[in-house]
Amino acid sequence: MKTTIDQKTVANDLKEMMRKAFVGSDSILDLVLAGFLAGLHVLIEDIPGVGKTTLARSLAKSAGLDYARIQFTPDLLPGDITGVTVWSPEKREFVFKSGAIMHQFILADEVNRASSRTQSALLEAMQEKSVTVDGSTYPLPEPFFVVATQNPLSFSGTFQLPEAQLDRFGVSLSLGYPNHEDEITILDRVKQDALLDALEPVMSSDVILAIKEEVRNIRVDRRIQDFVVAIADGTRRSPTLKLGMSPRATGHLVLAAQAWAYLAGRDFVVPEDVLEVAAPVIQHRLVPTAQARMENKTPTDILMSIIDRIPKPAGL
């Protein structure tokens, strides 16, 4: 168990432990860890069976966090997530029965299969870091982190997350199919559950909270801030987008860049940090125009074309 923070090895410690159960690329692990250490919730859109649950469980176990999985279905109710007040015959009063969200690490599985009311219950709790039931507010545990998964919209029984809800996720990504060697490794690991159970925490909740504070103290030069705002402004002015970045998205981009710098062992952000995390932080928030969709322009394509036209800060 780590008792002190070593900036240069924290990512390697987590990745080394996670790799005992999860098989995937370093870039995926780095993005998830950046979101985790920055306090940005992660949205994974992909087909079933590519390792989304294993990724989430391996991170929760390696970080030593209390874990819960919420399977979203059309009949899941908001109270199942937030909790309800019930009458206690023994106490002769109403008492709060906590919902599934009262854990440090939540896997919200197939979040777009639930109704919009149930989705809102999760996403509002993510934003407020608390739940309100019958007029009483109950804080969520710290640290609190959500990995949500959703099926592609082409799948049956899905309800699209509204733009305002998507904006609350700091990072979005797709795992994709494994390469040949990774899939051979998966075949060799036939006892996946046993591998997950064998994972040991490499840090504690207190260490995670301290790291999150260090990440927020990573220095961001004014020129980096200007660069980030120029990206945001470019998305808002783009004729190929009907919805660009929100101010919340701008803040998330800076936080993710700070986490990326932290994982690289630096105490300051460079333009490359922003470029590495830009697409995962921004792409799920952008809404292309009908004309852009007809031309098969994806949000990521549009974003990259905007960034390519912006001068990069020099001398950092």
C-alpha positions as a Python dict, from the first residue, in 0.01 Angstrom:
ca = {
    (1, 'M'): (0, 0, 0),
    (2, 'K'): (143, 339, -98),
    (3, 'T'): (170, 585, 190),
    (4, 'T'): (347, 864, 6),
    (5, 'I'): (291, 1014, -336),
    (6, 'D'): (552, 950, -604),
    (7, 'Q'): (443, 1147, -909),
    (8, 'K'): (669, 962, -1150),
    (9, 'T'): (551, 613, -1057),
    (10, 'V'): (183, 657, -965),
    (11, 'A'): (64, 581, -1319),
    (12, 'N'): (298, 285, -1359),
    (13, 'D'): (186, 138, -1025),
    (14, 'L'): (-180, 158, -1125),
    (15, 'K'): (-124, 35, -1480),
    (16, 'E'): (96, -254, -1370),
    (17, 'M'): (-171, -376, -1128),
    (18, 'M'): (-458, -320, -1375),
    (19, 'R'): (-276, -510, -1649),
    (20, 'K'): (-292, -825, -1437),
    (21, 'A'): (-661, -839, -1531),
    (22, 'F'): (-723, -592, -1815),
    (23, 'V'): (-579, -634, -2164),
    (24, 'G'): (-569, -319, -2375),
    (25, 'S'): (-358, -35, -2509),
    (26, 'D'): (-152, 203, -2297),
    (27, 'S'): (-333, 499, -2454),
    (28, 'I'): (-669, 377, -2318),
    (29, 'L'): (-527, 325, -1970),
    (30, 'D'): (-358, 666, -1975),
    (31, 'L'): (-682, 842, -2071),
    (32, 'V'): (-883, 665, -1802),
    (33, 'L'): (-616, 741, -1541),
    (34, 'A'): (-603, 1105, -1648),
    (35, 'G'): (-978, 1133, -1601),
    (36, 'F'): (-958, 948, -1269),
    (37, 'L'): (-682, 1164, -1121),
    (38, 'A'): (-841, 1485, -1252),
    (39, 'G'): (-1179, 1395, -1102),
    (40, 'L'): (-1342, 1380, -1446),
    (41, 'H'): (-1604, 1111, -1501),
    (42, 'V'): (-1548, 882, -1801),
    (43, 'L'): (-1796, 773, -2069),
    (44, 'I'): (-1715, 464, -2278),
    (45, 'E'): (-1922, 397, -2590),
    (46, 'D'): (-1863, 57, -2739),
    (47, 'I'): (-2018, -276, -2826),
    (48, 'P'): (-2065, -540, -2553),
    (49, 'G'): (-1780, -773, -2466),
    (50, 'V'): (-1473, -559, -2533),
    (51, 'G'): (-1362, -521, -2169),
    (52, 'K'): (-1544, -214, -2036),
    (53, 'T'): (-1645, -380, -1709),
    (54, 'T'): (-1303, -537, -1660),
    (55, 'L'): (-1137, -198, -1713),
    (56, 'A'): (-1358, -32, -1451),
    (57, 'R'): (-1328, -311, -1195),
    (58, 'S'): (-951, -334, -1234),
    (59, 'L'): (-912, 39, -1170),
    (60, 'A'): (-1144, 30, -868),
    (61, 'K'): (-958, -265, -716),
    (62, 'S'): (-613, -121, -789),
    (63, 'A'): (-711, 214, -638),
    (64, 'G'): (-861, 50, -329),
    (65, 'L'): (-1205, 206, -375),
    (66, 'D'): (-1550, 82, -274),
    (67, 'Y'): (-1703, -38, -603),
    (68, 'A'): (-2060, -85, -725),
    (69, 'R'): (-2204, -168, -1065),
    (70, 'I'): (-2544, -30, -1165),
    (71, 'Q'): (-2700, -213, -1459),
    (72, 'F'): (-2922, 40, -1636),
    (73, 'T'): (-3244, -106, -1776),
    (74, 'P'): (-3572, 51, -1893),
    (75, 'D'): (-3741, -36, -1561),
    (76, 'L'): (-3466, 107, -1337),
    (77, 'L'): (-3608, 389, -1123),
    (78, 'P'): (-3435, 706, -999),
    (79, 'G'): (-3485, 589, -640),
    (80, 'D'): (-3290, 272, -714),
    (81, 'I'): (-2989, 497, -775),
    (82, 'T'): (-3030, 778, -523),
    (83, 'G'): (-3208, 591, -244),
    (84, 'V'): (-3549, 630, -81),
    (85, 'T'): (-3701, 706, 256),
    (86, 'V'): (-3889, 414, 412),
    (87, 'W'): (-4097, 379, 726),
    (88, 'S'): (-3916, 204, 1012),
    (89, 'P'): (-4161, 30, 1249),
    (90, 'E'): (-3884, -6, 1510),
    (91, 'K'): (-3790, 363, 1511),
    (92, 'R'): (-4143, 475, 1425),
    (93, 'E'): (-4009, 726, 1174),
    (94, 'F'): (-3898, 752, 813),
    (95, 'V'): (-3533, 658, 755),
    (96, 'F'): (-3312, 694, 450),
    (97, 'K'): (-3224, 376, 266),
    (98, 'S'): (-2923, 459, 51),
    (99, 'G'): (-2920, 375, -318),
    (100, 'A'): (-2656, 212, -532),
    (101, 'I'): (-2476, 541, -594),
    (102, 'M'): (-2344, 559, -237),
    (103, 'H'): (-2009, 406, -331),
    (104, 'Q'): (-1674, 562, -422),
    (105, 'F'): (-1647, 401, -766),
    (106, 'I'): (-1956, 351, -982),
    (107, 'L'): (-1979, 154, -1304),
    (108, 'A'): (-2298, 279, -1472),
    (109, 'D'): (-2339, 2, -1727),
    (110, 'E'): (-2537, 66, -2047),
    (111, 'V'): (-2653, 402, -1916),
    (112, 'N'): (-2844, 481, -2235),
    (113, 'R'): (-3081, 187, -2186),
    (114, 'A'): (-3259, 362, -1897),
    (115, 'S'): (-3525, 632, -1915),
    (116, 'S'): (-3426, 998, -1922),
    (117, 'R'): (-3550, 1046, -1562),
    (118, 'T'): (-3323, 770, -1437),
    (119, 'Q'): (-3029, 900, -1639),
    (120, 'S'): (-3084, 1243, -1485),
    (121, 'A'): (-3076, 1098, -1133),
    (122, 'L'): (-2724, 968, -1194),
    (123, 'L'): (-2593, 1269, -1382),
    (124, 'E'): (-2729, 1525, -1136),
    (125, 'A'): (-2567, 1335, -850),
    (126, 'M'): (-2238, 1336, -1043),
    (127, 'Q'): (-2259, 1713, -1079),
    (128, 'E'): (-2374, 1797, -726),
    (129, 'K'): (-2170, 1525, -547),
    (130, 'S'): (-2478, 1459, -337),
    (131, 'V'): (-2832, 1325, -362),
    (132, 'T'): (-3149, 1491, -236),
    (133, 'V'): (-3434, 1265, -126),
    (134, 'D'): (-3757, 1402, 23),
    (135, 'G'): (-3595, 1736, 100),
    (136, 'S'): (-3285, 1595, 273),
    (137, 'T'): (-2940, 1608, 113),
    (138, 'Y'): (-2689, 1326, 150),
    (139, 'P'): (-2327, 1374, 37),
    (140, 'L'): (-2159, 1115, -183),
    (141, 'P'): (-1841, 947, -55),
    (142, 'E'): (-1500, 1089, -143),
    (143, 'P'): (-1333, 1026, -374),
    (144, 'F'): (-1624, 971, -611),
    (145, 'F'): (-1574, 852, -968),
    (146, 'V'): (-1809, 725, -1238),
    (147, 'V'): (-1730, 515, -1542),
    (148, 'A'): (-2043, 501, -1757),
    (149, 'T'): (-2082, 278, -2061),
    (150, 'Q'): (-2331, 312, -2342),
    (151, 'N'): (-2417, 104, -2645),
    (152, 'P'): (-2398, 257, -2992),
    (153, 'L'): (-2726, 425, -3085),
    (154, 'S'): (-2777, 170, -3362),
    (155, 'F'): (-2846, -89, -3091),
    (156, 'S'): (-3209, -154, -3000),
    (157, 'G'): (-3352, -28, -2671),
    (158, 'T'): (-3128, 276, -2632),
    (159, 'F'): (-3221, 629, -2522),
    (160, 'Q'): (-2979, 896, -2641),
    (161, 'L'): (-2818, 1101, -2366),
    (162, 'P'): (-2909, 1470, -2410),
    (163, 'E'): (-2631, 1717, -2485),
    (164, 'A'): (-2658, 1873, -2139),
    (165, 'Q'): (-2602, 1533, -1978),
    (166, 'L'): (-2313, 1439, -2206),
    (167, 'D'): (-2142, 1764, -2108),
    (168, 'R'): (-2104, 1636, -1752),
    (169, 'F'): (-1865, 1363, -1860),
    (170, 'G'): (-1507, 1484, -1866),
    (171, 'V'): (-1363, 1215, -2094),
    (172, 'S'): (-1516, 990, -2361),
    (173, 'L'): (-1347, 703, -2539),
    (174, 'S'): (-1396, 374, -2719),
    (175, 'L'): (-1196, 58, -2647),
    (176, 'G'): (-1242, -99, -2988),
    (177, 'Y'): (-1150, -456, -3075),
    (178, 'P'): (-821, -591, -2935),
    (179, 'N'): (-529, -650, -3169),
    (180, 'H'): (-417, -1005, -3250),
    (181, 'E'): (-170, -1045, -2964),
    (182, 'D'): (-403, -889, -2707),
    (183, 'E'): (-682, -1125, -2808),
    (184, 'I'): (-449, -1423, -2771),
    (185, 'T'): (-368, -1298, -2421),
    (186, 'I'): (-740, -1273, -2344),
    (187, 'L'): (-788, -1633, -2459),
    (188, 'D'): (-509, -1743, -2225),
    (189, 'R'): (-678, -1571, -1931),
    (190, 'V'): (-978, -1796, -1896),
    (191, 'K'): (-1023, -1719, -1524),
    (192, 'Q'): (-1086, -1347, -1561),
    (193, 'D'): (-1292, -1316, -1242),
    (194, 'A'): (-1019, -1484, -1039),
    (195, 'L'): (-764, -1242, -1184),
    (196, 'L'): (-977, -945, -1080),
    (197, 'D'): (-1022, -1084, -729),
    (198, 'A'): (-644, -1119, -696),
    (199, 'L'): (-577, -750, -763),
    (200, 'E'): (-443, -553, -466),
    (201, 'P'): (-473, -178, -398),
    (202, 'V'): (-161, 27, -465),
    (203, 'M'): (-296, 340, -296),
    (204, 'S'): (-561, 457, -52),
    (205, 'S'): (-849, 704, -65),
    (206, 'D'): (-641, 964, 120),
    (207, 'V'): (-360, 932, -134),
    (208, 'I'): (-604, 966, -424),
    (209, 'L'): (-751, 1284, -275),
    (210, 'A'): (-400, 1423, -225),
    (211, 'I'): (-308, 1340, -586),
    (212, 'K'): (-622, 1514, -714),
    (213, 'E'): (-515, 1824, -523),
    (214, 'E'): (-165, 1805, -671),
    (215, 'V'): (-311, 1771, -1020),
    (216, 'R'): (-513, 2090, -973),
    (217, 'N'): (-194, 2269, -865),
    (218, 'I'): (-8, 2181, -1187),
    (219, 'R'): (95, 2515, -1338),
    (220, 'V'): (-101, 2636, -1642),
    (221, 'D'): (66, 2926, -1823),
    (222, 'R'): (-150, 3209, -1957),
    (223, 'R'): (-46, 3109, -2310),
    (224, 'I'): (-189, 2761, -2250),
    (225, 'Q'): (-511, 2918, -2125),
    (226, 'D'): (-528, 3134, -2439),
    (227, 'F'): (-475, 2822, -2652),
    (228, 'V'): (-756, 2633, -2476),
    (229, 'V'): (-997, 2926, -2507),
    (230, 'A'): (-907, 2962, -2876),
    (231, 'I'): (-1004, 2596, -2928),
    (232, 'A'): (-1334, 2653, -2750),
    (233, 'D'): (-1405, 2966, -2950),
    (234, 'G'): (-1321, 2783, -3272),
    (235, 'T'): (-1585, 2518, -3200),
    (236, 'R'): (-1845, 2783, -3121),
    (237, 'R'): (-1779, 2972, -3444),
    (238, 'S'): (-1746, 2670, -3671),
    (239, 'P'): (-2008, 2661, -3950),
    (240, 'T'): (-1999, 2280, -3935),
    (241, 'L'): (-2111, 2265, -3571),
    (242, 'K'): (-2446, 2364, -3427),
    (243, 'L'): (-2318, 2310, -3071),
    (244, 'G'): (-1962, 2379, -2961),
    (245, 'M'): (-1775, 2364, -2631),
    (246, 'S'): (-1934, 2492, -2312),
    (247, 'P'): (-1733, 2678, -2046),
    (248, 'R'): (-1751, 2357, -1843),
    (249, 'A'): (-1581, 2175, -2130),
    (250, 'T'): (-1306, 2438, -2133),
    (251, 'G'): (-1242, 2375, -1765),
    (252, 'H'): (-1243, 2000, -1818),
    (253, 'L'): (-985, 2035, -2096),
    (254, 'V'): (-749, 2223, -1864),
    (255, 'L'): (-798, 1968, -1585),
    (256, 'A'): (-731, 1678, -1818),
    (257, 'A'): (-417, 1848, -1951),
    (258, 'Q'): (-299, 1901, -1593),
    (259, 'A'): (-353, 1531, -1519),
    (260, 'W'): (-167, 1436, -1838),
    (261, 'A'): (126, 1655, -1733),
    (262, 'Y'): (117, 1500, -1385),
    (263, 'L'): (132, 1148, -1528),
    (264, 'A'): (430, 1258, -1738),
    (265, 'G'): (611, 1369, -1421),
    (266, 'R'): (591, 1744, -1486),
    (267, 'D'): (456, 2025, -1269),
    (268, 'F'): (350, 2238, -1567),
    (269, 'V'): (133, 2195, -1877),
    (270, 'V'): (275, 2207, -2230),
    (271, 'P'): (74, 2237, -2555),
    (272, 'E'): (125, 1865, -2625),
    (273, 'D'): (-71, 1782, -2309),
    (274, 'V'): (-369, 1975, -2441),
    (275, 'L'): (-341, 1811, -2783),
    (276, 'E'): (-326, 1459, -2633),
    (277, 'V'): (-649, 1498, -2437),
    (278, 'A'): (-842, 1738, -2663),
    (279, 'A'): (-1041, 1481, -2862),
    (280, 'P'): (-1138, 1259, -2566),
    (281, 'V'): (-1246, 1562, -2363),
    (282, 'I'): (-1433, 1747, -2638),
    (283, 'Q'): (-1564, 1508, -2906),
    (284, 'H'): (-1876, 1386, -2723),
    (285, 'R'): (-1996, 1743, -2663),
    (286, 'L'): (-1992, 1860, -3025),
    (287, 'V'): (-2301, 1840, -3246),
    (288, 'P'): (-2233, 1861, -3621),
    (289, 'T'): (-2477, 2034, -3851),
    (290, 'A'): (-2699, 1830, -4081),
    (291, 'Q'): (-2480, 1930, -4376),
    (292, 'A'): (-2166, 1813, -4195),
    (293, 'R'): (-2329, 1479, -4116),
    (294, 'M'): (-2429, 1439, -4481),
    (295, 'E'): (-2063, 1492, -4569),
    (296, 'N'): (-1966, 1221, -4314),
    (297, 'K'): (-1773, 1467, -4099),
    (298, 'T'): (-1737, 1335, -3745),
    (299, 'P'): (-1705, 1560, -3438),
    (300, 'T'): (-1343, 1447, -3404),
    (301, 'D'): (-1265, 1535, -3767),
    (302, 'I'): (-1416, 1881, -3723),
    (303, 'L'): (-1232, 1937, -3394),
    (304, 'M'): (-895, 1840, -3538),
    (305, 'S'): (-942, 2072, -3835),
    (306, 'I'): (-1018, 2357, -3594),
    (307, 'I'): (-713, 2284, -3378),
    (308, 'D'): (-485, 2258, -3683),
    (309, 'R'): (-564, 2621, -3769),
    (310, 'I'): (-477, 2756, -3423),
    (311, 'P'): (-114, 2862, -3358),
    (312, 'K'): (47, 2651, -3085),
    (313, 'P'): (208, 2829, -2789),
    (314, 'A'): (587, 2833, -2810),
    (315, 'G'): (862, 2866, -2554),
    (316, 'L'): (698, 2661, -2279),
}
